[in-house]
Amino acid sequence: MVASNHQPTDQATDCQVSDLPTIEDADTLNPKIKQLLREFKQKLTALYGKRLASLVLYGSVARHEETEESDVDVLVVLRDETISHGDEIFRMADAGLAILLDYDELISVMPIAHNDFLYRNSPLLWNVRREGILV
């Protein structure tokens, strides 16, 4: 389990998930990617209900630098205080497999607790906060 009761530090960001641009605003995002992200969000909403805070696209697809071999990187923000990354990835496997079969696109998920998104400092989260697109 990863504790997410991090307190803000001098380096913590004030970035809220709601501050990120949305896929609706991302005019240059591939329509197929937009559709699969919407479908993936529906599947995770059915799976998690109110535990699901948000999904954030990041990585090469969000930066418009993807290649044919690129996967679709998605940060899955959960309202839990603590999460088990392995358990959550396993829980999302069927939803990710359905997207792979329907769209021939691999989704790479990174589950995270909401407070970790807000207050944890890491190169990955700095990039997500800078380039992320809210689904």
ABEGO torsion letter per residue (X at the ends): XBBAABBBBAABBABBAAABBBAAABAABBAAAAAAAAAAAAAAAAAAEAABABBBBBEAAAAGABBAABBBBBBBBBABABBBAAAAAAAAAAAAAAAAAAAGBBBBBBBBBAAAAAABBBAAAAAAAAABBBX
